[in-house]
Amino acid sequence: MKSPVQAVRAAYASLSTTTRERLLAIIGLAFSAIILAAVFWQLDGLDFTVLTQTPTNPLFWLCFVATYVLSPFMDWLILRRIWGLGAAAFPALLRKQAANEVVLGYSGDAQLYVWARRTLGPEGRPFETLRDVAVTSALAGNLVTLAMLVLNAPIVQGLAQGTLFTTLLISTATIVLSSLAIFLFRRFVFALPPRQLAVTIGIHTARILLSLVLTALLWKLLLPSISVAALFLVGTLRMMMSRLPFVPAREALLAPLIVALLGDSAGLAGAVLFVATLMLATHVVVGGVSALADFVARPRARLA
């Protein structure tokens, strides 16, 4: 007699690929909704005036659009150098970002692999290429996070006490060790040539730094009185949260952390949660639209 776990696995294995993708999307959306609801519940009683006031400054919305398309655009630059992709690949990259942020971390990378395998064929070495792009992205993120932690070390140490400080130390050690392991075993990990890897890491680093600046600008436009030092500290916390694997809606989880460390006298947690909620809603819309665009474009065997 099969156990419940074995029965679930067998039922899942019997589903078609399309049904599996839809099921994972539904589960991921539900998980994201639960996380967002839990965040609002934990922050009950705080000043969320910023959430009820739609920004009217055009600069905010221009900055928001730039922030949203930054990661897919940088991924496109990387893959264009490797595969020579055209603009028609952009919907797949938008869908990758949406899936990673709404469903589960790296689920978007898995979808992009399926798309690349179908579009480019095995000669494009999609698995090795996308693996190298993902690993170099993680490495660049680790390096930027470590640099920001070092710059903010005295402040973080003063704010984080007890269990939280221990958790930060463990997280930092994990980042250091994983980055060191990637560096030491780079000849066995990577398939791309060294020059291509260097350019890829450079593009990832530029993306991360630009994303930090643009996101801080969004918060600043919502709360003009917030100091640059506070924005830099919250940016560091955001980078720490971004290192969590397989967790959707990570931006929303930043708000409770801000309250725990800094309080919310200036309404910064509300501003962060507003941007996170706006991003999550955009991911849902863009993910659906880009998936539809991919479905329509499937008859094409290759991109121009």
ABEGO torsion letter per residue (X at the ends): XBBAAAAAAAAAAABBAAAAAAAAAAAAAAAAAAAAAAAAAAABGBBAAAAABBBABAAAAAAAAAAAAAAAAAAAAAAAAAAGBBAAAAAAAAAAAAAAAABBBGAAAAAAAAAAAAAAEAAAGAAAAAAAAAAAAAAAAAAAAAAAAAAAAAAAAAABBEAAAAAAAAAAAAAAAAAAAAAAAAAAABABBAAAAAAAAAAAAAAAAAAAAAAAAAAAAABAABBAAAAAAAAAAAAAAAABBGBBGAAAAAAAAAAAAAEAAAGAAAAAAAAAAAAAAAAAAAAAAAAAAAAAAAABABBX
